[in-house]
Amino acid sequence: MTDETRPHEANDAEGRTPSGFADDRGAAPEPSRPDFLPAGEAPPSGGQPPRGDAWNGLGDPGQPGQAGQSDQYGRPDPHGQRNPADHPGPAERPGWPENGEWAARPGESGHDPAQGPGQDPNRNPGQGPGPVGGWGDPSGRVHHDTAIFTTPAGPPPPPEHAFGMGPGWAPPPGPPMGGAVPGGRRGPRTGTLVILAVVIALLASTLGSLGTYLLTRSPASGTDPSFSLGKPPNGSSARPPDSIAGVAARVLPSVVSLAVSGGSGANTGSGFLIKGGYVVTNNHVVAGAANGGEIQIQFSNRKSTPARIVGRDPESDLAVVKPDDTFGAPQATLGNSENVVVGDPVVAIGSPLGLTGTVTSGIVSSLNRTVQAGEENSSDTTWFSAIQTDAAINPGNSGGPLVNANGEVIGVNSAIATLGRSLGGQSGSIGLGFAIPVNHARRVAEELISTGVAKKSRIGVTIDQTYQGAGVRIASEAERGAQPVEPNGPADKAGLKPGDIIMEVDGTVLQDGSELIAVIRNKAPGEKVTVKYQRGGREKTAVVTIGTATAQPSPTPS
């Protein structure tokens, strides 16, 4: 429904408003009087009265007095004559229809306003009063004098534009259909009633919904004493052993958190328990307690105990400490880092940022990644060939285990790649973490526990740091009193000479001297490696047995 006013339709009031009333559009049009025919016959064309058949006995209009015909008032006149005294003419009888028009009643006009006063448009000039050119009452009813309009004995002839033409043709009592009432007032149209009913229905629905809401809403505080989410579904915390949760459940009891304090400040890190109640960790985690500092170890059951350093190796960044008590914690299972391949799933466990018992997962993203940790030429600098992973490793994870899907330790988390140090001197994981292969950590730990020191793997050569080509070139001349190739050393015994360019070691293509150092240090003394090198443009191959060098305070090229 819109707000604009609905225009009147063209024929809105026709057939519903009596002809004597005017609506807001002005005077009602005056349609032509209908012809009344016997049942079953159609009106003749042109609106002319029928000639012949049942209508032939009526005679010509305006010619009364013929025997067997009706007079001008529609009454049968057997004598063919009309007695004016008995039957006065229309001019003498007010209220009788003249030429099909209803005669004027007191206070009404009985003629067409377009005609002159008292003129009948159908009356011939010079003719006296009376109907001319009409058929009178085609119903055939006998008419009497004017008294019938005062006290009618039967229904009078139908006035023009009357409503309803059935039996008892007069208008029914009460207002006619369509809502029109005497005096020109009109009732509401059907469309208006329909719209009003729709509006009432909508209002009732809205009010009902509002009432329902007001009756059922919660109090203003928002609490509902009967509110309940139901009971949680039944389930189990058991997980498959090869799932991340299953792996974490097996390894977490073997992982510890280390809090170190010393002259250089405090530090935190992680470690894992091995055979004999020893804990393996990184050297840079416990280095601060090397000179009279303290180490406190906390186990997964949150029990703590002091610990002491058994041995540490700055060159490999590994250390072993001994706690006073292990509280029955199980030892970790060591795996074989030689069996690790890129894409293997791994789990890193430790205490990043002091958050003990943290588990992260990922895959092995690379192998034999050369890592130089610490400042170059310092006591903390180390090179190792690492397992690279995208499992999140953050400060505090150092020394914790990197385990495979079987829960076996395959590496010791030691370093992360960063895009630059943060304001506080630390930075978080960017998805590049590095772990020392467990085979190297196994050997170093055994040596530290057995002797307190770790052997250094060497081949007895000095690297030419000025070389920029492919591979690693052996120095051509002695430096600082050291020969380019150590006499009777592993490289000399294999036939390598000063100036030779080492291209590969056990199939690993070398890009710089750091890679050669990392690869050699990951090998145990006595292991044999295959070396490919170039001399004078020709490629040659040699087998070198890894030797042992005396421990030095800082790593140097070998």
C-alpha positions as CSV (number, residue, x, y, z in Angstrom):
1,M,0.0,0.0,0.0
2,T,1.4,3.4,-0.9
3,D,0.7,6.9,0.4
4,E,-0.6,8.5,-2.8
5,T,-4.3,9.0,-3.3
6,R,-6.1,6.3,-5.4
7,P,-7.7,7.9,-8.5
8,H,-11.3,7.1,-9.3
9,E,-11.7,4.6,-12.0
10,A,-13.6,5.5,-15.1
11,N,-16.7,3.5,-14.3
12,D,-16.3,3.3,-10.7
13,A,-19.9,4.3,-9.8
14,E,-21.9,3.1,-12.7
15,G,-24.3,0.4,-11.9
16,R,-23.9,1.1,-8.3
17,T,-24.9,4.8,-7.7
18,P,-28.6,5.7,-8.2
19,S,-29.1,8.1,-11.1
20,G,-30.8,10.7,-8.9
21,F,-27.6,11.2,-6.8
22,A,-24.4,12.9,-7.7
23,D,-20.9,11.9,-6.5
24,D,-17.8,13.9,-6.2
25,R,-17.3,13.8,-10.0
26,G,-20.4,15.8,-10.7
27,A,-23.8,14.8,-12.1
28,A,-24.2,11.2,-12.9
29,P,-24.4,10.3,-16.7
30,E,-27.8,9.6,-18.0
31,P,-27.7,6.3,-19.9
32,S,-30.4,5.4,-22.3
33,R,-33.4,3.4,-21.0
34,P,-33.1,-0.3,-21.5
35,D,-35.5,-2.1,-23.8
36,F,-37.6,-4.8,-22.2
37,L,-38.3,-7.7,-24.5
38,P,-40.0,-11.0,-24.0
39,A,-37.8,-13.8,-22.7
40,G,-35.6,-15.3,-25.4
41,E,-35.7,-12.4,-27.8
42,A,-32.9,-10.0,-28.6
43,P,-33.5,-6.3,-28.9
44,P,-33.9,-5.0,-32.5
45,S,-31.1,-3.1,-34.0
46,G,-31.1,0.6,-33.8
47,G,-33.2,0.6,-30.6
48,Q,-36.5,0.7,-32.6
49,P,-39.5,-1.0,-31.2
50,P,-40.3,-4.4,-32.7
51,R,-42.8,-4.6,-35.5
52,G,-44.9,-7.7,-35.6
53,D,-45.2,-10.7,-33.4
54,A,-46.2,-9.9,-29.8
55,W,-45.5,-6.3,-30.3
56,N,-47.7,-5.7,-33.3
57,G,-50.7,-5.2,-31.2
58,L,-49.3,-2.1,-29.6
59,G,-49.9,0.0,-32.6
60,D,-48.0,3.1,-33.5
61,P,-47.0,5.4,-30.7
62,G,-48.9,8.6,-30.6
63,Q,-52.0,7.0,-32.3
64,P,-54.4,5.9,-29.6
65,G,-58.0,5.0,-30.2
66,Q,-57.6,2.1,-32.6
67,A,-59.4,-1.0,-31.7
68,G,-57.3,-3.9,-30.5
69,Q,-54.4,-1.6,-29.7
70,S,-53.0,-0.1,-26.6
71,D,-53.4,3.5,-25.9
72,Q,-50.5,5.8,-25.4
73,Y,-50.3,4.7,-21.7
74,G,-49.9,1.1,-22.6
75,R,-53.5,0.1,-21.7
76,P,-55.5,-2.0,-24.1
77,D,-58.5,0.0,-25.4
78,P,-61.1,-2.3,-26.9
79,H,-63.2,0.5,-28.2
80,G,-60.3,2.3,-29.8
81,Q,-61.2,5.5,-28.0
82,R,-59.8,7.2,-24.9
83,N,-61.9,9.0,-22.4
84,P,-60.0,12.0,-21.3
85,A,-62.1,12.2,-18.2
86,D,-61.3,8.7,-17.2
87,H,-57.8,8.8,-18.3
88,P,-56.3,12.2,-18.1
89,G,-53.1,12.9,-20.1
90,P,-49.7,13.2,-18.8
91,A,-49.9,17.0,-18.5
92,E,-52.9,16.6,-16.3
93,R,-51.3,13.9,-14.1
94,P,-48.2,14.9,-12.4
95,G,-45.9,12.1,-11.5
96,W,-46.7,10.0,-14.6
97,P,-43.8,9.4,-16.9
98,E,-43.5,11.6,-19.9
99,N,-41.8,10.1,-23.0
100,G,-39.9,7.6,-20.9
101,E,-38.9,10.2,-18.2
102,W,-40.2,10.1,-14.7
103,A,-42.4,13.1,-14.0
104,A,-41.3,15.8,-11.6
105,R,-42.1,15.4,-8.0
106,P,-42.4,18.4,-5.7
107,G,-39.0,20.0,-5.5
108,E,-37.5,18.1,-8.4
109,S,-37.0,19.0,-12.0
110,G,-38.7,16.7,-14.5
111,H,-37.0,17.8,-17.6
112,D,-33.5,17.8,-19.1
113,P,-31.6,20.9,-18.0
114,A,-30.4,21.2,-21.5
115,Q,-34.0,21.8,-22.8
116,G,-36.2,24.8,-22.2
117,P,-38.6,25.0,-19.4
118,G,-41.2,22.3,-19.5
119,Q,-40.1,21.1,-22.8
120,D,-39.9,17.5,-23.8
121,P,-37.2,16.8,-26.4
122,N,-39.4,14.0,-27.9
123,R,-42.5,16.2,-28.2
124,N,-43.6,17.4,-31.6
125,P,-44.1,21.1,-32.0
126,G,-47.7,22.1,-31.6
127,Q,-48.7,19.0,-29.9
128,G,-50.4,19.3,-26.6
129,P,-49.3,17.8,-23.4
130,G,-48.9,14.1,-23.3
131,P,-46.5,11.5,-24.3
132,V,-45.4,11.5,-27.8
133,G,-43.1,9.1,-29.6
134,G,-42.9,6.6,-26.7
135,W,-44.2,3.1,-26.0
136,G,-45.4,3.9,-22.6
137,D,-45.0,1.0,-20.2
138,P,-43.9,-2.0,-22.2
139,S,-44.7,-4.3,-19.3
140,G,-48.4,-4.3,-20.3
141,R,-49.7,-3.4,-16.9
142,V,-53.0,-1.6,-16.6
143,H,-52.6,2.0,-15.4
144,H,-55.2,3.9,-13.4
145,D,-55.3,7.5,-12.3
146,T,-52.7,9.3,-10.2
147,A,-54.0,7.8,-7.0
148,I,-51.8,4.8,-7.7
149,F,-48.7,6.8,-6.8
150,T,-50.1,7.8,-3.5
151,T,-51.4,4.4,-2.5
152,P,-50.0,2.1,-5.1
153,A,-51.7,-1.3,-5.6
154,G,-48.7,-2.8,-7.2
155,P,-45.2,-1.8,-8.4
156,P,-45.1,1.4,-10.4
157,P,-43.3,1.5,-13.8
158,P,-39.5,1.5,-13.3
159,P,-37.9,4.9,-13.1
160,E,-34.9,5.5,-15.3
161,H,-31.5,4.6,-13.8
162,A,-33.1,2.6,-11.1
163,F,-30.9,0.0,-9.3
164,G,-32.0,-3.6,-9.8
165,M,-34.7,-4.8,-12.4
166,G,-35.7,-8.1,-11.0
167,P,-39.1,-9.0,-9.5
168,G,-40.3,-6.0,-7.5
169,W,-37.9,-3.8,-9.5
170,A,-37.9,-1.1,-6.8
171,P,-34.5,-0.5,-5.0
172,P,-34.0,-2.8,-2.1
173,P,-34.1,-1.3,1.4
174,G,-30.9,0.0,2.9
175,P,-27.9,1.4,1.0
176,P,-27.3,0.0,-2.5
177,M,-24.4,-2.3,-3.3
178,G,-21.2,-0.4,-3.6
179,G,-21.5,1.6,-0.5
180,A,-23.5,4.5,-1.9
181,V,-26.0,6.0,0.4
182,P,-28.6,8.7,-0.2
183,G,-27.3,12.2,-0.1
184,G,-24.2,11.3,-2.2
185,R,-22.1,9.6,0.5
186,R,-20.2,6.6,-0.5
187,G,-19.0,3.7,1.7
188,P,-15.4,2.3,1.5
189,R,-14.5,0.4,-1.6
190,T,-13.7,-3.4,-1.6
191,G,-10.0,-2.7,-2.2
192,T,-9.9,-0.3,0.7
193,L,-11.5,-3.0,3.0
194,V,-8.9,-5.6,1.8
195,I,-6.0,-3.2,2.5
196,L,-7.5,-2.4,5.9
197,A,-7.8,-6.1,6.7
198,V,-4.1,-6.7,5.7
199,V,-2.9,-3.8,7.8
200,I,-4.9,-5.1,10.8
201,A,-3.5,-8.6,10.3
202,L,0.1,-7.2,10.2
203,L,-0.4,-5.1,13.3
204,A,-1.9,-8.1,15.1
205,S,1.0,-10.3,14.1
206,T,3.6,-7.6,15.2
207,L,1.9,-7.0,18.5
208,G,1.7,-10.8,19.1
209,S,5.4,-11.3,18.4
210,L,6.3,-8.3,20.6
211,G,4.1,-9.7,23.4
212,T,5.8,-13.2,23.0
213,Y,9.2,-11.6,23.2
214,L,8.4,-9.5,26.3
215,L,7.0,-12.6,28.0
216,T,9.8,-15.0,27.2
217,R,12.9,-12.7,27.2
218,S,15.6,-13.1,29.9
219,P,15.8,-10.6,32.7
220,A,17.8,-7.4,32.1
221,S,20.9,-8.9,33.8
222,G,21.2,-11.4,30.9
223,T,21.3,-14.4,33.3
224,D,19.1,-17.4,32.9
225,P,19.0,-19.8,35.8
226,S,17.7,-22.7,33.6
227,F,20.4,-22.2,30.9
228,S,22.5,-25.3,30.1
229,L,24.8,-26.4,27.3
230,G,24.5,-30.0,28.2
231,K,27.1,-32.6,29.1
232,P,30.3,-32.9,27.1
233,P,30.5,-35.8,24.7
234,N,32.1,-39.0,25.8
235,G,35.7,-39.5,24.6
236,S,39.1,-40.7,25.4
237,S,42.5,-38.9,25.8
238,A,44.3,-41.9,24.4
239,R,46.1,-41.3,21.1
240,P,47.8,-43.5,18.6
241,P,51.5,-44.0,19.5
242,D,52.6,-42.7,16.0
243,S,50.6,-39.4,16.3
244,I,52.1,-36.2,17.4
245,A,50.2,-36.4,20.7
246,G,51.4,-40.0,21.1
247,V,55.0,-39.0,20.4
248,A,54.8,-36.1,22.8
249,A,53.4,-38.2,25.5
250,R,56.3,-40.6,25.3
251,V,59.1,-38.0,25.0
252,L,58.0,-35.2,27.3
253,P,58.9,-37.0,30.6
254,S,62.6,-37.2,29.3
255,V,62.8,-33.5,28.5
256,V,64.1,-31.0,31.1
257,S,64.4,-27.3,31.6
258,L,67.7,-25.7,32.6
259,A,68.0,-22.4,34.5
260,V,71.7,-21.2,34.5
261,S,73.1,-18.3,36.5
262,G,76.7,-17.1,36.6
263,G,79.1,-14.2,36.2
264,S,77.9,-13.5,32.7
265,G,74.2,-13.4,33.7
266,A,71.3,-15.8,33.6
267,N,70.3,-18.1,30.8
268,T,67.6,-20.7,30.2
269,G,67.6,-23.7,27.9
270,S,66.4,-27.3,27.4
271,G,68.0,-30.8,27.5
272,F,67.1,-34.4,27.5
273,L,67.9,-37.3,29.8
274,I,70.1,-40.1,28.5
275,K,71.5,-43.4,29.9
276,G,73.1,-43.0,33.4
277,G,71.1,-40.0,34.5
278,Y,73.0,-37.6,32.3
279,V,71.5,-34.7,30.5
280,V,72.6,-33.6,27.0
281,T,72.3,-29.9,26.1
282,N,74.1,-27.1,24.2
283,N,77.4,-25.7,25.3
284,H,76.1,-22.1,25.0
285,V,73.3,-22.9,27.5
286,V,75.6,-23.9,30.3
287,A,78.7,-21.9,29.4
288,G,77.7,-19.2,32.0
289,A,78.1,-21.6,34.8
290,A,81.5,-22.9,33.8
291,N,83.3,-20.7,36.2
292,G,81.4,-21.1,39.5
293,G,77.9,-20.6,38.3
294,E,74.8,-22.6,39.2
295,I,72.5,-24.9,37.2
296,Q,69.0,-25.8,38.3
297,I,67.2,-28.6,36.3
298,Q,63.4,-28.9,36.4
299,F,61.8,-32.2,35.2
300,S,58.4,-32.6,33.5
301,N,56.8,-33.4,36.9
302,R,57.9,-29.9,38.0
303,K,60.4,-31.2,40.5
304,S,63.8,-29.4,40.5
305,T,67.3,-30.3,41.4
306,P,70.8,-28.8,41.1
307,A,73.2,-30.1,38.4
308,R,76.9,-29.8,37.5
309,I,78.8,-29.7,34.2
310,V,80.4,-33.0,33.2
311,G,82.1,-31.7,30.1
312,R,81.4,-29.3,27.2
313,D,82.7,-28.9,23.6
314,P,82.5,-25.3,22.2
315,E,83.5,-26.5,18.8
316,S,80.5,-28.7,18.4
317,D,78.3,-26.6,20.8
318,L,77.5,-29.7,22.9
319,A,77.7,-30.3,26.7
320,V,76.7,-32.9,29.3
321,V,75.5,-32.1,32.8
322,K,74.7,-34.4,35.8
323,P,71.6,-33.6,37.9
324,D,71.6,-34.7,41.6
325,D,68.3,-36.5,41.1
326,T,66.2,-37.6,38.2
327,F,63.0,-38.4,40.1
328,G,62.5,-41.6,38.2
329,A,62.3,-39.8,34.8
330,P,62.8,-42.1,31.8
331,Q,65.7,-41.7,29.4
332,A,65.2,-40.6,25.8
333,T,65.6,-43.1,23.0
334,L,68.4,-42.1,20.5
335,G,67.8,-42.6,16.8
336,N,70.1,-42.7,13.7
337,S,70.5,-39.4,12.0
338,E,71.9,-41.1,8.9
339,N,68.4,-42.5,8.2
340,V,66.7,-39.1,8.1
341,V,65.4,-37.8,4.8
342,V,63.9,-34.6,3.7
343,G,60.2,-34.5,4.4
344,D,60.2,-36.7,7.5
345,P,57.8,-35.5,10.2
346,V,59.5,-34.2,13.3
347,V,58.6,-32.8,16.7
348,A,60.6,-30.3,18.7
349,I,60.2,-30.3,22.5
350,G,61.7,-27.8,25.0
351,S,61.1,-24.6,27.0
352,P,61.0,-21.7,24.5
353,L,61.1,-18.4,26.4
354,G,60.9,-20.4,29.7
355,L,57.6,-22.1,28.7
356,T,58.4,-25.6,29.9
357,G,57.0,-28.7,28.1
358,T,56.3,-26.9,24.8
359,V,55.7,-29.1,21.7
360,T,55.9,-28.0,18.1
361,S,55.8,-30.0,14.9
362,G,57.0,-29.8,11.4
363,I,59.1,-31.7,8.8
364,V,62.8,-32.0,7.9
365,S,63.2,-29.3,5.3
366,S,66.9,-29.9,4.5
367,L,69.9,-31.9,5.4
368,N,73.7,-31.1,5.7
369,R,72.9,-27.4,6.1
370,T,76.2,-25.7,7.1
371,V,75.6,-23.5,10.2
372,Q,78.1,-21.2,11.8
373,A,76.9,-20.3,15.3
374,G,78.4,-17.6,17.4
375,E,80.9,-14.9,16.5
376,E,83.6,-15.9,14.1
377,N,87.1,-16.5,15.7
378,S,85.6,-16.5,19.2
379,S,85.5,-19.3,21.8
380,D,81.7,-19.7,21.1
381,T,82.0,-20.0,17.3
382,T,81.0,-23.4,15.9
383,W,80.4,-25.0,12.6
384,F,78.2,-28.0,12.1
385,S,76.3,-29.7,9.3
386,A,72.7,-29.4,10.6
387,I,69.3,-30.9,10.1
388,Q,67.0,-28.1,9.0
389,T,63.4,-28.1,10.1
390,D,60.4,-25.8,10.0
391,A,59.2,-26.9,13.4
392,A,59.1,-23.7,15.5
393,I,62.3,-23.3,17.5
394,N,62.7,-20.2,19.7
395,P,65.2,-19.0,22.3
396,G,65.0,-21.5,25.2
397,N,64.5,-24.5,22.8
398,S,68.3,-24.8,22.6
399,G,69.5,-28.2,23.8
400,G,66.1,-29.8,23.5
401,P,65.5,-32.9,21.4
402,L,64.2,-33.1,17.8
403,V,62.5,-36.4,17.5
404,N,61.0,-38.4,14.6
405,A,57.6,-40.1,14.3
406,N,58.8,-43.0,16.4
407,G,59.8,-40.7,19.3
408,E,63.5,-41.2,18.7
409,V,65.9,-38.3,19.1
410,I,67.5,-37.5,15.7
411,G,69.0,-34.1,16.6
412,V,69.7,-31.5,19.3
413,N,68.0,-28.1,18.6
414,S,70.8,-25.5,18.6
415,A,70.2,-22.6,16.3
416,I,67.6,-20.6,14.3
417,A,67.8,-18.3,11.3
418,T,66.6,-14.8,11.9
419,L,65.9,-11.6,9.9
420,G,67.7,-9.5,12.5
421,R,67.8,-9.2,16.2
422,S,64.8,-7.7,18.0
423,L,65.0,-4.8,20.4
424,G,65.5,-7.1,23.4
425,G,68.4,-8.9,21.7
426,Q,66.3,-11.9,20.8
427,S,64.2,-12.9,17.8
428,G,61.6,-15.6,17.2
429,S,61.3,-18.4,14.8
430,I,60.7,-17.7,11.1
431,G,60.4,-21.4,10.2
432,L,64.1,-22.1,9.9
433,G,65.5,-24.1,12.8
434,F,68.7,-26.2,12.9
435,A,69.6,-29.3,15.0
436,I,73.0,-31.0,15.5
437,P,72.6,-34.6,14.1
438,V,72.3,-37.1,16.9
439,N,75.1,-39.3,15.6
440,H,77.5,-36.5,16.2
441,A,75.9,-35.7,19.5
442,R,76.2,-39.3,20.6
443,R,79.9,-39.5,19.9
444,V,80.6,-36.2,21.7
445,A,78.5,-37.1,24.7
446,E,80.3,-40.4,25.1
447,E,83.7,-38.7,24.9
448,L,82.7,-36.0,27.4
449,I,81.4,-38.5,29.9
450,S,84.3,-40.8,29.4
451,T,87.2,-38.3,29.3
452,G,85.7,-34.9,29.9
453,V,86.9,-33.7,26.5
454,A,85.8,-34.4,22.9
455,K,88.1,-35.4,20.1
456,K,88.4,-33.1,17.1
457,S,88.1,-34.5,13.6
458,R,90.7,-33.3,11.2
459,I,92.2,-34.1,7.7
460,G,95.3,-31.8,8.2
461,V,94.9,-29.1,5.6
462,T,94.9,-25.2,5.7
463,I,92.2,-23.5,3.6
464,D,92.9,-20.7,1.2
465,Q,90.5,-18.0,2.4
466,T,91.1,-15.8,-0.6
467,Y,89.8,-18.3,-3.2
468,Q,86.5,-17.3,-4.8
469,G,86.0,-20.1,-7.2
470,A,84.0,-23.3,-7.0
471,G,85.0,-25.8,-4.3
472,V,87.6,-25.3,-1.6
473,R,91.3,-24.7,-2.5
474,I,94.1,-25.9,-0.3
475,A,96.5,-23.0,0.5
476,S,99.7,-22.9,-1.7
477,E,102.1,-21.5,0.9
478,A,102.6,-21.9,4.7
479,E,100.7,-19.5,6.9
480,R,101.8,-18.6,10.4
481,G,104.3,-21.4,10.4
482,A,101.8,-24.0,9.5
483,Q,102.2,-26.0,6.3
484,P,99.3,-26.1,3.7
485,V,99.2,-29.9,4.0
486,E,100.2,-31.3,7.4
487,P,103.1,-33.7,6.9
488,N,102.1,-37.3,7.4
489,G,98.5,-36.2,8.2
490,P,95.3,-37.7,6.8
491,A,95.3,-35.6,3.6
492,D,99.0,-36.0,3.0
493,K,98.6,-39.8,3.3
494,A,95.7,-39.7,0.8
495,G,97.9,-37.8,-1.8
496,L,96.5,-34.3,-1.6
497,K,98.9,-31.4,-2.4
498,P,99.0,-27.7,-1.8
499,G,96.9,-25.8,-4.4
500,D,94.5,-28.8,-5.0
501,I,90.8,-27.8,-5.2
502,I,88.5,-30.1,-3.2
503,M,85.1,-30.3,-5.0
504,E,83.2,-33.0,-3.1
505,V,83.3,-35.0,0.1
506,D,81.2,-38.2,0.1
507,G,79.1,-36.8,-2.7
508,T,78.4,-33.4,-1.0
509,V,79.4,-30.6,-3.4
510,L,81.3,-27.9,-1.5
511,Q,80.7,-24.2,-2.0
512,D,83.1,-22.7,0.6
513,G,85.5,-23.6,3.4
514,S,82.8,-23.5,6.1
515,E,81.1,-26.4,4.5
516,L,84.3,-28.4,4.4
517,I,84.8,-27.7,8.1
518,A,81.2,-28.7,9.0
519,V,81.3,-31.9,7.0
520,I,84.6,-33.1,8.5
521,R,83.6,-32.2,12.1
522,N,80.5,-34.3,11.8
523,K,82.6,-37.3,11.1
524,A,84.1,-39.4,13.8
525,P,87.8,-40.0,13.9
526,G,88.8,-43.1,12.0
527,E,85.9,-42.8,9.5
528,K,86.9,-42.8,5.8
529,V,85.6,-40.2,3.3
530,T,85.8,-40.1,-0.5
531,V,87.2,-36.8,-1.7
532,K,87.0,-35.5,-5.3
533,Y,89.5,-32.8,-6.2
534,Q,91.1,-31.0,-9.2
535,R,94.8,-30.5,-9.9
536,G,95.9,-28.7,-13.0
537,G,92.4,-28.9,-14.5
538,R,92.2,-32.6,-14.1
539,E,89.7,-34.3,-11.7
540,K,91.0,-36.9,-9.3
541,T,89.6,-39.0,-6.4
542,A,91.2,-39.9,-3.0
543,V,90.0,-41.7,0.2
544,V,90.9,-39.9,3.4
545,T,90.7,-41.3,6.9
546,I,89.5,-38.8,9.4
547,G,92.2,-38.1,12.0
548,T,92.2,-36.5,15.5
549,A,93.7,-33.2,16.5
550,T,94.6,-31.8,19.9
551,A,91.8,-29.8,21.5
552,Q,92.2,-26.0,21.0
553,P,90.5,-23.2,22.8
554,S,88.8,-21.9,19.6
555,P,87.9,-23.5,16.3
556,T,90.3,-22.8,13.4
557,P,90.2,-24.0,9.8
558,S,91.6,-27.4,9.4
